[in-house]
Amino acid sequence: MNTIIKSIILSVALFWGLGALAQTENAVISAIQKEVDRNKAELKMEGMMSPFFISYSVLDRQDYGLSASLGSISSYSQGHQRRGIPTLLVGNYHRNNLKVPARNLFPSATSLTDNTTGIPISIWRDLDGMYKSSVEVYQSKMAILQQQTQTQEEIDLPDFEQVKPINMVMQPAPLNFDKAYWENYLRKASEVAKQYPEILNSHVTLHVRNIMIYTYNTEGSRYAVPYTFYQLTCTANTRAQDGQDLSQTIFEEYATFEQMPSLASFTNRCKTLMEDLLKLGKAPVVDDAYSGPVLFEGRALYALLVQVFVSNNRLAAAPKLVRLPQAQSFVVVDGVVQLASSGQLGGNDFELMLNKKVMSRDLSIQSITGQEFYKGQRLSGYYPVDAEGIVPDKELMLIENGVLRNLLNGRRPTQRIRQSNGHVRYDYLANNYRTTAGNLLITCNQTYNYDELRKRLIEAAKEEDLDYAYVVREMSGGGNFFYKVYVEDGREELVRGATISDATSLRPFKRILGASDKEQIINFGHIQTTIISPTALLFEEMDVTRMPNIEFKRPYIVPKP
């Protein structure tokens, strides 16, 4: 009886073991692993050290695009490609060929077939070239370091963090691209423009992207992660009577088809866009400078948050770099162009403010990249593992009650941010890795309903002896919607040509008068980032000025058909 029971237990264990193995077996990763291991063992030039770390990713990307104008389909595109993305390090974890001015990666095309021929050939070719250049960079860097005086802290700081391997092989995500459905959707949504003859040009566009990234590295990590991206945009432009061209784009971006808006909902947004744009064309051009309270609402607030905290990499740690003799005048570091002058190269001076107050104590910012859902809604910025094999934290406090506590980081330690928190992502448009946010949660301790917030705006303007204050509801370059709210009676006046004089400055965030008690969740960018924030934020002081160099064009000679 015992023998029979043992046989049954062994059979069950074998069954589940094979099942678990089958879940993690993947033809692409297996092909990568075999060729990467072969190269690590055999890549060596005479008198030179072999690579100690190799990582190779295959990015499988499918794209679909549709565009429509005035009820007719104007373009359709479909593409499928695979790119190989190599990383090779010589030296050791402490000193290697990293932390030098980055060179843009130029991923090579590889086989679309999951075979053991095409993919290995691409890997073999890529790693050969990368090994030779990495040895050259490493030698040059070490020669420069020997000539420099370094502090003990700089000497002790490693170039690359050693981490435990991860095994996370996921299945490709299902993609819903029903061409007939979307053609009908875009035709009807774009047809709205026929109702507005003063709209000179408009189009509705759909982008659907399905990406699968397969990665293996010689630490033993094996991971395959899917990314899906659905984006709807509506762009319209008009010309004011004085000749100023105005344009605006609205967008909806989500990770799943189920989150996309209904046809009726998106059509209404397109209609509102065009009506608002025509109102803007009839509005007066702002003719004075202003410094005082400003209330940012909705997508204008989201655009401001992106400019201040995301686009400029303010919240991303960045190591200082060693300048090589062949460094160009400009270099790309984490996807950002930086000037390679005689001063500091690389780094993020914001890191010097760690544990110091950087903005209002009423404001806090958390990275919740490791959370797939927030209050029941799927977050597009979520990913289970980053490009370097690190699982992102579910909660990471970046700014706590106005005090800077941490920065987003990858596996390249800086003086104060020594460990990765899983925020290195591959930018497939720039062909580079960059440290950037997934999901950001921005909260305020002082919250009010909208009527109370608007009342506080007017009271703040009165305190400054101002005739009016500003409400900003859209900030998109060619279509900024600034409203003067008059202190005397609370009436609103839309004005044209207004802008914030320094929309990337952190200074206005130091004095906050309150925030909305409601939240908004907005996704943006081809590297999906989600920002969760109040629907409105009241700043005590901002500078509003007229846009510089507004061009006023002559009217069309022949009327629009």
C-alpha positions, 0 to 999 in steps of 0.5 A: 500500500505504501509503495502504491501511495508513493507512486501516486505522489511521485506521479502527481509531483512529476505532473505538476513539475512538468506543468510548471516547467511548461509554463516557463518554457519559451522558444524565444528565451530558450534560443536567446539563452543558448546563444548568450551562454555560448558567447559569454564562454567564448567571447575573448580577445587576446590580452582582454578580459571576457564579459562578466555580464550579458543580457539580451532582449528580443522586442516583438512589436505589432502595430496597427494604425487607422485614421479618418477625416470627415467620415472617410478612412484616410490611412491604414497601416499594419506592421510586425517587427522584432528587434534584438537589444544587447547589453554587455559588460566587461570588468566587474560589478564594481567597475565596468563600461557603464557610467559613460556618455550613453550611445543610442542603441540601434537594435538589429532586426531578427527573425519573426519565427521562433526558431533556433537559427535566425535569432541566434545569428542576430545575437552572435552578430550583435554581441561580437560588435558590442564586446569589441566596443565595450572593451575599448570603452572600459579601457578608456574609462579606467585610464581616465579614472587613474588620472583623476582624484576621487573621494573614498565615497566615489571609489567605493560606489559600484557601477552596477548593482548585483541582484538575484535572478528572476524567472517570470515568463508570461504569455502574450496578451490578447489583442483586439483589433477588429478592423471593421469595428474600428473603421466604423468607429473612426468614420462616425467620430470624424464625421462630427467635423462636418457640423463645423465648417470653420474647422479647417482640418481634423482627423481621428486616429487609432494606434494599437500596439502589442509588444512582447519583450523576451529577456535572458541574462547571464545572472540567470534571469529569464522573463517575458512580459507583454505590453498592450497599448490602445490610443485614440486621438482627435486633432482639430485646427482653426484660424482666428479672425486675426490670423492666429492658427489654433489647434488642439488634440484630445486623447484616450490611452489605455492598456486594454480594449475594454477600457476604451470609450464607447463611440458615443462618449468619444464622439461627444468629446470630439464635438466638445473639442471643436466647439471649444476651439471655435470659442477660443478663436473668437476670444481676445488675446491676453494683453497684460502680465499676471502674477497671482493665484491660479486654479489648474483643472482636469487635463491642464493639471495633468499636463502641468504635472507631466512637465514638472515631474516626468518629462524632465526626469526630475524624479529619476536618479542619474549617476555622474558619468566619466567623460571619454575622449571621444564624447560628443558635444551632446550625449544621451543619458537615460533617453535625455539629451545632455550637454557634454560641457566642461562641467558635470556630466550626468547626475541629477542635482535634485538628489542633493535635496534628499530629506529636505523640503522641496514643495508644500507640506500638503503635497505627497508623491508616491510611485505605485508602479507595482500596483496593477489596479487602483480603486478597481481601475486598471493602471496602464503604467503597471508592469510586473518587472522592469527592463533590468529584471527588477520587480517594482515596489507597490508603494514607494514614497518619493515626496512625503509631505513636501520632503524628498525621500527617494528617487526612481532608480535602476541598477546603476547606483548613485551616491544616495540612491544605491539600489534599484526600485524597478523603474528602468524601461525601454523606450522603443521610439528613442532606442534607449533605456530610461528611468521613468515612472510607471504609476504616480499617485499625487495627493494633497492634505487640504481638499475641498469641493469645487465650489469651495476651491473656486471661492478660495481662488477669488478670496486669494485674488482679493487679498492681492488686490487683483481684479481677476484670477485665472482658471486653466482647463487645457494646456496643449501649446496651440490650444491653451484655455485660460479663463479670467475669473473676475473678483467682482461677480465671478464671471468667466472670460476666455482669453487667447494666447496665454501661457505659464512663463515657466511651466517646468518650475517647482516653485509654484508647488511650494505654496498650495491653497488646496486641492479638489476632493475628487481624483482623476486617472490619466494615462499618457505616452508610448512608454505608458505612465499613469498619473493619479491626482486631484482633479484640480489644484490651487496655486497661490502664485503663478506668472501668466504671460502672453505667448512669445512670437504669436504668428498672425497669418493672412486669411485664405484667398479662396474659401474652404470648399 
